[in-house]
Amino acid sequence: MRAPTRQEFREILAGFDFWLLLATVLMAVFGLVMVLSASGIMAEKYYGGVYYFFVRQLACCVVGAGLMVFLALAPQQIFLKTHYLLLGIACALLLTALFTPLGVEVNGARRWISLGITRIQPMEFAKIALVLYLAWFLSHKKDLVRTFSVGVVPPFAVTGLFGVLLLMQPDFGGAAMLAMLLFLMCLAGGTRLVYLFMSVSMAAGGAFLLIVNSPYRSRRLLAFLDPFKDAMDTGYQLVQSLYSFGAGGFWGVGLGAGKQKLFFLPEAHNDFIVAVIGEELGFAGLSLLFFLVAILLWRGFNVAVKQEDLHRRLVAYGMTLILGLGAILNMAVVLGVAPPKGVPMPFVSYGGSSLLASFVCAGILLNLSRETDPVVRRAAVGGAA
């Protein structure tokens, strides 16, 4: 088997969205730099090495980049025809985290699976599996999607199953994320608005009951509304995050010179890494991050719009939603616009599962950004040769 010539390689890459690729790479590199800056002190104290978190994030970046390239060049059937298999795997992983010794409990929540040298968080991959299933369902059942028995019951049942498993962990934020993906996918897929309105009303009522009947969630909600009222307890994390933004000014205090990461701001290298960016790089650094997120979403939705097939269009739309909702919710939490919940910033926050899932979404989008299925294009190129 001979290697492709330069001309054949150019033909293979025709239509490839390099702006999307550039934004992905820049966000990943930006994340590596900020993870190194935000985690060094904690890594040295608890793990005996300044580069502990950075090395692990770098390793996940390498693996994630490999996954992205593979998915960008692979036949589209890998993600268009395997939705049921991926749903089963995601469900099995969630059950494994809950009911087997492999599940790891951290701060009272069983959200991770231990694989020895690393841990994975099933929630990150459940989002992708759910979106691929919803894209297939809404495109192949489009003649019946406006009926209640077909257009509402199956997708809501699958999402509800995942949501119940997440609430058992407990992971209220993850369940809310899946509910948002379901609503937005069904809205784009043609589900009747009256059914969506009914589902939103029921979901809001259920969320209210969960908050009222859980003292912990009630305290977090009250702390979000007025974090300075209990700044040393329930409002502590949000208050420290706001202090970070206030200290940064326009240009920031300098990369590596931030003080909030010195054990003042919990999860400084993880869910609240944007607060560290605000302190060390200031408004200018945050603007750069927001600009990269905007490019990522612009190119992602552009890929969706260009798809002639409804199935592929919904897949691209769903992958962009995963990245976009993650970024928006993370920024809303650290800025005090939304109640605190564990939502990482795609490509930037420390965490292997989130990083790998983000690269998978980018790889699928890059694949769909090309003019034809890579397998079809390679066959065409081979025949021409």
Secondary structure as GFF3:
##gff-version 3
##sequence-region A 1 385
A	DSSP	alpha_helix	6	12	.	.	.	ID=ss1
A	DSSP	alpha_helix	18	47	.	.	.	ID=ss2
A	DSSP	alpha_helix	52	73	.	.	.	ID=ss3
A	DSSP	alpha_helix	77	80	.	.	.	ID=ss4
A	DSSP	alpha_helix	83	99	.	.	.	ID=ss5
A	DSSP	beta_strand	103	106	.	.	.	ID=ss6
A	DSSP	beta_strand	109	114	.	.	.	ID=ss7
A	DSSP	beta_strand	119	120	.	.	.	ID=ss8
A	DSSP	alpha_helix	122	140	.	.	.	ID=ss9
A	DSSP	alpha_helix	148	151	.	.	.	ID=ss10
A	DSSP	alpha_helix	153	167	.	.	.	ID=ss11
A	DSSP	alpha_helix	172	189	.	.	.	ID=ss12
A	DSSP	alpha_helix	193	212	.	.	.	ID=ss13
A	DSSP	alpha_helix	215	225	.	.	.	ID=ss14
A	DSSP	three_ten_helix	227	230	.	.	.	ID=ss15
A	DSSP	alpha_helix	236	248	.	.	.	ID=ss16
A	DSSP	alpha_helix	273	306	.	.	.	ID=ss17
A	DSSP	alpha_helix	310	334	.	.	.	ID=ss18
A	DSSP	alpha_helix	352	369	.	.	.	ID=ss19
A	DSSP	alpha_helix	374	384	.	.	.	ID=ss20
###
